[in-house]
């Protein structure tokens, strides 16, 4: 049996979700949703907003239409994105604990990174610019894919842009739809719950927070999932991911 080389325990890339994982933008989205729904004389509650966490914008638009927003889906997506970008400009990005130090360490170590979000490309690029350095080698956004999370297209596309096998990547997510997408792509997945609790699962690792985490922690998770000789990576298909521990994602 050949020894495991240290470099084989490093992920080929780290694929980052954005909203709720890197930046705590969900309150901005909820504020924008509330303002939009109320402008049409209807009511939008915090519970309503929680239903949209991790979902694609065009799917969310159909829910908002059902609550009385008399605009087409593209107009809703553009209005919400404009408002959230305005809030980011006015109040700044509320970074999630530990996110910026981790991005900095991974960049310094030369680990390729992608931003994989269901927000629009223009908002993703705004947040990427606010990081303060070129953290991401590629961006895959909601208006760049045909299928939103929980479909794995965005993660598969990001790995493809980076020229790496998704099975050799780590994906970091905070929502059930995002985790389902990442698991279905074949990546090693780390769930970092934020607004919605995440269940324990054999399909991914759970970290309470990114605070205090480092490249060494990523390497440990990746080595556990992929580095042991004879260990078969967990790669559920989309159906099993939806029906088992990441149900209703």
N, C-alpha and C positions, 0 to 999 in steps of 0.2 A: 504494500500500500504506500503510495506516495504521500509525503507530508503536505499539509495545506500551506500554500504560500501566503504570507500576510496580505499581499495585494489582492489575493482572490477573495478576501473577506470584505473588501471595500465595494460599496455599490458602484455600478457603472455610472449612475446618475441619481439625483434626488429630484423627485417630481412633487412640486408644492401646490396644494390648493391655496386659494387666496383669502376669500371672505371667511372670517371666523378662525382661520388657521394662522395666517401671517398678520392680517389686519382685522381689528374688531369693527368691521364696517356694518355689521348686521343692524345695530341701532340706527344708522343712517338710512339703510334700506327701509326699515320699519317706519321711520319718520316720513320718508318720501311716499311710501304706500298709503299711510294714513292721510297725508295731505291730498294725494290724488283722489282717493275714494271720497273723502269729505267734500272735495270740490264738486262732486256730483251728487251731494246730498245724502250719501250713505254713511255707514259706520264701519270702521276697521279697528279691530281690537288687537291687543298684544298676542292673544291666542291665534288670531287670523294670521298675523305676521309669522308666527312660529311655523305655520303650515308650509311656508315657502322657503324655509331655511334649507340651503343646499340644492334647491331645484333650479332648473333652467329658466331663464327669463321669459321665454315665449310660453312655456307652460304656466308660469306665474301670471302672465298677462291674461290667459283665459280665465283664471280664477278671479282676477280683478274685474274682468268684464262681467262675470256672474254676480259680482257685488255692485253692479251699476255703473261701472266706468264705461262711458259710451265713446270709446276710441278703438281703432283697430290695434292689433297686437304690436305692430312695429312702432306705432305712435306711443303706446304705453311703455315699451322698452326704452325708447328714446327719452321720454319724459323722465322716467325713473332714473336712468343713467345720468342725464343732465343734472338732476337734483342731487344725486349722491356725489357726483364729481364736484358740484358746487360746495357741498358740505365738507368734502375732503380739502378743498382749497381754503375754505373759511376757517375750519377748525383743525385741520391737519389729520394725518392718519393715526388712529389709536392702535399702535402696534400691540400684538399679542405678546405676553411675557415670554422672553427668551428667543423670540423669532429673529430679531436683528443680529444678536450675537452668533446664533447658529448660521445664518446666512453668511456672515462675515468669515467665520471659521471655515465653512465649506468652500467658499470662494478662494480663500487663502490656500487651502489644501488642493485646489485645482479640480474639485469634484464638479462635473457638469450639473447644471440645474435648469429646470423648466418650471414655468408658472402655468398651472392648469386650472382654469377657472371657468365658471359658467357666466360670469360677467362679460360685458362686451370688451373687444380688443382695446378700444380707446381708454376704457377705465383701467384695464389691466396694465396698460403702458403707463398711465398716470401713477398708479401705485408702484410699479417697478421703478419709475424715475424717482419717486419719493424715498426709496431705499437709500439713495445717495451714492451708489456705485452700481456697476453693471453686474448685478447678481445673477441674472437669468440669461442662459444661452438661447432660449427660445420661449415663446409664449403661445399657448393654445387657449383660445377664449370661446365663449358660447356662440358667438356669431361667426366662428371659423369652423364649426363642425355641423354635421347633419343631425346627430343624435346627442342629446344632453345626458349628463349623469342621471341615472345610474348606468347608462350604457358605457362601455369601456372606450369608445372611440377617442375621446379627448386624450386619455392616457396613452393609448396605442399610438396616436398621432404624435404626441410629445416625444415618446421614445424613438419613433421613426425619424423625427427631425434631428434628434441628437445622434442618430446612428447607433443606437444601443438596443439590446434585447430587453424588453420590459421585465422579463423574469430576473434580470440582474439589476433592477432599479428598486429604490425605496420610494414609496408615495406617502405623503403626510396629509391627513384629512381630519376634518372635525365633524362631518355630517354623515348620516346613514347613506344618502344617495351617493356621496363622494366615495365613501368606503366601498360600497357595492361596485362602483365603477373601477376603482383601483384594484380590488380583489379580482374582478373578472378579467382585468388586463394581464394578470399573472405577476404583478409586482409584489414585493414585500411591503406590507402596509402597516403604518403606525397611525393609530387613531388618537387624537388629542381632543377630547370632548370640550365643548364650550357651552353653548346655550341648551343643547339637548344631550342627555346622557347617552352613552354608547354601551351596548351590552358586551360582556365578555364573550370572546369567540376564539376558536382555534384558527380562524382565517386571518387574524391580524393581532398585533400587539397594541396594548393601551398604555399611554403615558398620561398622567393627570395634567401635565403641563410641559411646555418646552423649556421652562425656566430651569437653569442649571444643567441642561442637556448639552452634549458635545458630539463632535465627530466620533469619538470613542463609543458613545452610546449607540449611534447609528451602526457602527461597525459591529458592535456586539449583537444587535438585533439581526443584522444581515448575516453574520456568521452563524447564528443559531438557526436561521431559516434556510440558509443556502450553503453554508460552508462545511457542514459535516459530511464526510464521505458516506455514501449509501443512503443519505437522507433524501427522501422524495419531497420536493417542494409542494406545498399545498396550492393547487391551481384549480379552484372550483370553476365550473362554467357559469354563465350568467344565471341559468335557471337555479342551480344549487345555491348560488350566492343570494338570490332573491328569496329562496324558500327556507334557508336555514337560519344562521345567526344574524344575517343582515336582511332579514325579512322586512318588507314594506319600505325598503330603501329606495 
